[in-house]
Amino acid sequence: MRLATRAGRLVAGVLAATAAGTVLFAAPAGATPDGAGRAYGTVSARTGVNERALPSTDASVRGILRHRIQIGLRCKVRAQDIGGNNVWYQLRDRQTWVAAKYIDDRAANVPYCRMLNRSTMDDTVASRNAMG
C-alpha cells in the first residue's frame, strides 16, 4: 500500500512538473507564428503590397501579398523612401523585398541585412541608384 501511494505521488509530481514545464516554455504573448522567435509582420495596406526583386519601386514585381497576411521577415535595409519610411524588408522564405511602410511588424527585432550577395543585388548603376 505504501509503495502504491509513493508511485501515485511520483506520477502526480511528474504530471505537475510537466504542466509547469508547459507553462514555463509556452510561447509568450506576441510570439511569432512559427514559434522560433523570428521576426514577422502583417501586411497593413488594404490593397496588398508588391514583392519586389530589389528594395525599390523601380525593381520588377515578383508577387503581391494580400492584406492581413503574415510574412516572415529575414532582415531590413535602408533604401528608397516610401512615404517617409526608407526601410525595406527581405522576406524570410524567398529573395524578395517589401516596403516597411506597408508592413505592421510585430517584432521590433528585425535585424539589418549584413551582406547582400550578388544573387540578390547586382552592381549596376540602376541597382546602386535604387538603394538611394
Secondary structure, 3 states (H helix, E strand, C coil): CHHHHHHHHHHHHHHHHHHHHHHHHCCCCCCCCCCCCCCEEEECCCCCEEEECCCCCCCCEEEEECCCCEEEEEEEEEEEEECCEEEEEEECCCCCEEEHHHEEECCCCCCECCCCCCCCCCCCHHHHHHCC
